[in-house]
Each structure stands twice: as C-alpha cells, then as structure tokens.
Amino acid sequence: MIVKALHDAGMKSEHAYLAAFASIGASVLTWNASTQVENAKVDRADRWGIFIGEWAPTFMALGIALSKYED
C-alpha cells in the first residue's frame, strides 16, 4: 500500500537508494559538525550522527520494495 502510493507519486527505487547514501553522508557531516561545536565530551554530538545514520536502512528497504514493485 505505501510502496504503491510512493510509486504512484513518482518515487523510484533509485531515489530511495540515493536518499540512503545521502543520509550516510549527512550523518558523518552532522556528527563532525556537532563534535566541533559542542566538544567531543558531550554525548549529544554522537547522538545526532547516529540519529541521521539510522535513516539509511529505512531508505534502503524502501528502495528494495520499490525495485520489486517496479518489476
């Protein structure tokens, strides 16, 4: 149902895969920026990077589901 709605909205599996890799890059950038601003002693700096990095598996799963739907 969700995969069909995403496909009908124009989303392709390549878009989901691109979003997954972008979230990995954003995770690294966010972590690096947070550690510089808040010093490495603050746990919150690591949590921002982890939070954004957790989006990647979701986007990959959507990419796989969309790929199967496209076939």
Secondary structure, DSSP 8 states (H G I E B T S, - for coil): -HHHHHHHTT--HHHHHHHHHHHHHHHHHHHHHHHHHH-TT-HHHHHHHHHHHTHHHHHHHHHHHHHHHH-
